[in-house]
Amino acid sequence: MTGILAHRERPGGSAGRRLPPEAHADQPWIIHKVAPDFRLEDVWSIDVHGGADELPRLVATFATDDFPESAPLLVRGLWKARWVIGRALGWDGPDDGLESRVASLRDRLPDDVPRVALGRDLPGVAFLTLYETREEWAAEIANATVHAVMHLGWVPDGKGAHRGQMAVLVRPNGRLGRLYMAAIRPLRYRVVYPALLRGIERRWAEGAAPRQAESPTDLVPAPEGRRAAGGAGRSLARNLRDRWWSNRLPEAEHTDRAWRIHEIAPDFEVEDVWVYRTPGAGPDDFPVMLAALRAAGGLNENPPLVRLLFAVRWKLGGLLGWDTPGAGLSGRVDSLLDRLPADLRQDAAGEAVPHTPFTLVYELADECVIELANKTVHDLTHLGWVPSERGGYELRMAALVKPNGRFGRMYMKAIKPFRYLIVYPALTRKWERAWRERHRYVGHAGSART
């Protein structure tokens, strides 16, 4: 044990470091009771130090981190490859997840353990929180290969303070799961974990913002009896199904709401519906969200791979004549502006949205529509501000389209994998980060209406 406490990081050395199993197993963690049939796969120290009550800050640093987007190119490539392979082989479908292939560990939590509200998960990965106390936090994930738990602990560092510690516990799914875990082990140890922990330690040293809600009132009291716990499990299953691929939602989440766009564009198809987390948002914060999005930049402020895809698209469009003026608004198709009722006609309508090919149709206190048209499609992006099941408000985006005949339908089908695998995940990270950093982008949020 003295070897653990006496560790000093080498100058310029790697982040964190592996610890022996007993560094986790010898602690009186709740997770031992919850997951005794899980195998301890990894234990890592996290070189962050603080007072006894600073675990919420560590969890917040993980929850607001941009990993893997902030990681080196190799890590981003490995991460992307994993999801592409998983999608091709059907590893990550809703039938292979929590409350489908396996039951959530929430059903095993002792009654005296506070539940955290559903949805407080990690933005860059598909973990969902199990519980949080002053000393430990745990989240789970399941797919066709494994049921896994990420556990963060806050332990004495032997120098009068506390430090972070991460453990990963797994239940591989048969032979496939065991082979998968063995195959990725070298990549985890040499590439992924060092990059993840280096980013966490750097953000901690830079003074990552404390968690917005870290008081006991942010915890949900333990339910009474197993029937209540089962209800939480069903809600978790619905949460996972609705957000199977990143933050995607069912079409009804858009069509069942009384948006003005329904009366204006009934002939458009709903292509996608997505949700973006905006913790702490209130009913009047939609203008703040829009201002943050605009200030955060358009297509130029995306990861290199996304910029490359757009550059290829514009190059093809230029060569094939997809984006000529005659193929766009007031050319091949009429703008939606011509359909607006008198109460939606605004002075700013028709203005270009900076750094994008879109123009504004209308903007209300809880709804905004922008449009573009070319030779392939007439496309509307609808942004809405709705109450969240987790409390507060959240941003919803719906893509509404009118493909240009058979060619347009083929084009939309061809780009769908790129949207789901690359563009929308990057957009999710960017837009959620814009909300978290809204004060930096737009100053005093309360006066940021645009």
Summary of the structure (lengths in Angstrom):
residues: 450
radius of gyration: 23.6
end to end distance: 57.4
largest distance: 75.1
contacts: 1355
relative contact order: 0.12
helix: 41%
strand: 22%
